[in-house]
Amino acid sequence: MSNLESLSKPLTLRCGAVIKNRIGKSAMSEALGTVDNRPTELLVKLYDAWAKGGTGLVITGNVMVDRLALGEPGNVAIEDERDLSLLQRWAQAGSRDDTQLWVQLNHPGKQSPNMVSKQPVAPSAIPLEPRFSSYFNPPRELSPGDIEAVIERFATAAAVVKKAGFTGVQIHGAHGYLVSQFLSPHHNQRKDQWGGSLENRARFVMEIYKAIRQQVGDEYPVSIKLNSADFQRGGFTEEESMTVVEMLDQAGMDLIEISGGTYEAPEMTGKNVKASTKEREAYFMEYAENIRSRVKTALMVTGGFRTAQGMVDAIEGGATDMIGLARPLAVEPDFSARLLSGATQSIDVKPRITGIKAIDDMAMMETVWYARQLERIAKGKTPKPNESPFLVFLRQMLRSGVKGFRTQRLRAN
Ligand SMILES: Cc1cc2nc3c(=O)[nH]c(=O)nc-3n(C[C@H](O)[C@H](O)[C@H](O)COP(=O)(O)O)c2cc1C
C-alpha cells in the first residue's frame, strides 16, 4: 500500500495559513446561482458536503467579478456586499473542520457565450476560432480605463470574499479566460503597456494580484490557477508560463495551481494528452518538475490524478506540494477522507459520452454530466456515478434547448 502519510501531512503556506492535508479540490463551476447571479442555499449544502469529505483545500467554482460578463448562466457574481449574509453561510459551511475554502474569481473575457454577452470584451478584438462563431460574438477591445476597472473589480470581490469568511482567494488565470487572454501573444496584440513583451502581457495579472493583496493583507492566502501552456499555435508557451510563475513567486503568491488549455484546445480535461503522460496519471507533472526548483511558492498540480499511488508518488517526488482533484470529487464528495484513511485506493473516472455521435461531437457532455452530479449533492442526494449521459443530455435539453446545452456548458473551464 502506498505511504499515505505524505498525503496527510499539513502544508504551511508562506502567508502562515495551514492546509490540513495535501488534497485540494480544484474549481468546478456549479452554475447554481440565481438568474440574477446571486448565491443560493444549494451552494451552502454542496460545500458543507465537501467540507465533511476530508479535502484539505476546497476551491469554489469560478465566481464572476462582473455580472455583465458571465462564463455561463447561473454563475455567482460578487460586485459588492449585497449578498454578504448568504456568502457568510456558504463560507461557514464550507470551512468546517478546518477546511481551507477559497473563492476562485474570474472574468471570462471573450469566452462569454452570446446567450449571456452580446459583446464580450478582450485584450484585442480577436474572435475565437470560426467554429465557435455561432456561440460567441466577436469581442470588443478593452480601453486602458476598462482594464483598470476590471482590476479594481477583482480587488473589490476579494475584499468581500474575505469579509464573508472564506479563508482565501484564487485568481482564475487559466483556460483561456480574460487573464489567460492577456498572457497570450495570440489573443493579446495590444500596442500599449498591456501588450507586446511578456512583461507587458503579464502586467494585467500582476496588477490584479497587487490590488487583491492590498485589500486582503499579507496573512491571507492568495492563489492563482495558471496554464502551463495554451497548447495553441502562437499562444502562451511553457517557457513563458514558467517565467510568469517566477514573477508571481517573487511578488508573494501563496499557491500556484498548474493546469493548461483553453476552449480552443481543452487540454485541462486530458483529452489530447500523450499515452506516456497518461501513464503518470497527472497531465502537467513534467511542467511541475521543471519549475519546482525555480520557485519557492507552493504548487498544486491538477488534472488526471486518480490513484493513491499516483498522488503519493507526485508528492514524494517533490515536484508538487498539493494534489488537485476535480471530477473525482463530483462523484465521491468524501473521496479524500476515504483515500486518506486507506478505505479506498483509487477512483474510476470514465468518459461520459452518450454513444450518439451527433451529441458527443458537441463535446461538452462531460461538463454537463459532472455539473448534474454537483446539483444532486447540493439537493442532498447522492451522486449517481452510473447515471446515463443520454438522460442527463435530455434533461438539460428540456431545460435550455440545444443552444443552451452547447453554450451553457461550452467549456472545460
Ligand atoms: C463540471 C466542471 C466544471 C469546472 N469548472 C471549473 C472552474 O470553474 N474553474 C476552473 O479553474 N476549472 C474548472 N474545471 C476544471 C477542473 O478544475 C480541472 O482543472 C479539470 O477537471 C481536470 O481535473 P480532473 O482530471 O481532476 O477532473 C471544471 C471541470 C468540470 C468537470
The ligand as an SDF file (V2000), in Angstrom:
LIG
                    3D

 31 33  0  0  0  0  0  0  0  0999 V2000
  -18.0700   20.4320  -14.2490 C   0  0  0  0  0  0  0  0  0  0  0  0
  -16.6960   21.0790  -14.2820 C   0  0  0  0  0  0  0  0  0  0  0  0
  -16.5910   22.4330  -14.0280 C   0  0  0  0  0  0  0  0  0  0  0  0
  -15.3290   23.0470  -13.9940 C   0  0  0  0  0  0  0  0  0  0  0  0
  -15.2430   24.3920  -13.6470 N   0  0  0  0  0  0  0  0  0  0  0  0
  -14.0260   24.9830  -13.4830 C   0  0  0  0  0  0  0  0  0  0  0  0
  -13.9210   26.3150  -12.9900 C   0  0  0  0  0  0  0  0  0  0  0  0
  -14.9060   26.9950  -12.6760 O   0  0  0  0  0  0  0  0  0  0  0  0
  -12.6690   26.8440  -12.8530 N   0  0  0  0  0  0  0  0  0  0  0  0
  -11.5320   26.1240  -13.1540 C   0  0  0  0  0  0  0  0  0  0  0  0
  -10.4370   26.6330  -12.9850 O   0  0  0  0  0  0  0  0  0  0  0  0
  -11.6080   24.8570  -13.6220 N   0  0  0  0  0  0  0  0  0  0  0  0
  -12.8240   24.2640  -13.7780 C   0  0  0  0  0  0  0  0  0  0  0  0
  -12.8950   22.9400  -14.1940 N   0  0  0  0  0  0  0  0  0  0  0  0
  -11.6520   22.2070  -14.4850 C   0  0  0  0  0  0  0  0  0  0  0  0
  -11.1730   21.4520  -13.2550 C   0  0  0  0  0  0  0  0  0  0  0  0
  -10.8640   22.3220  -12.1860 O   0  0  0  0  0  0  0  0  0  0  0  0
   -9.9020   20.6260  -13.5470 C   0  0  0  0  0  0  0  0  0  0  0  0
   -8.8740   21.5110  -13.9500 O   0  0  0  0  0  0  0  0  0  0  0  0
  -10.1210   19.5420  -14.6080 C   0  0  0  0  0  0  0  0  0  0  0  0
  -11.3920   18.9220  -14.4700 O   0  0  0  0  0  0  0  0  0  0  0  0
   -9.0320   18.4640  -14.5120 C   0  0  0  0  0  0  0  0  0  0  0  0
   -9.0170   17.8610  -13.2470 O   0  0  0  0  0  0  0  0  0  0  0  0
   -9.6250   16.3550  -13.0100 P   0  0  0  0  0  0  0  0  0  0  0  0
   -8.9430   15.4720  -14.0080 O   0  0  0  0  0  0  0  0  0  0  0  0
   -9.2860   16.0270  -11.5970 O   0  0  0  0  0  0  0  0  0  0  0  0
  -11.1010   16.4580  -13.2630 O   0  0  0  0  0  0  0  0  0  0  0  0
  -14.1500   22.3080  -14.2550 C   0  0  0  0  0  0  0  0  0  0  0  0
  -14.2720   20.9310  -14.5430 C   0  0  0  0  0  0  0  0  0  0  0  0
  -15.5160   20.3170  -14.5420 C   0  0  0  0  0  0  0  0  0  0  0  0
  -15.6030   18.8240  -14.8010 C   0  0  0  0  0  0  0  0  0  0  0  0
  1  2  1  0
  2  3  1  0
  2 30  2  0
  3  4  2  0
  4  5  1  0
  4 28  1  0
  5  6  2  0
  6  7  1  0
  6 13  1  0
  7  8  2  0
  7  9  1  0
  9 10  1  0
 10 11  2  0
 10 12  1  0
 12 13  2  0
 13 14  1  0
 14 15  1  0
 14 28  1  0
 15 16  1  0
 16 17  1  0
 16 18  1  0
 18 19  1  0
 18 20  1  0
 20 21  1  0
 20 22  1  0
 22 23  1  0
 23 24  1  0
 24 25  2  0
 24 26  1  0
 24 27  1  0
 28 29  2  0
 29 30  1  0
 30 31  1  0
M  END
$$$$
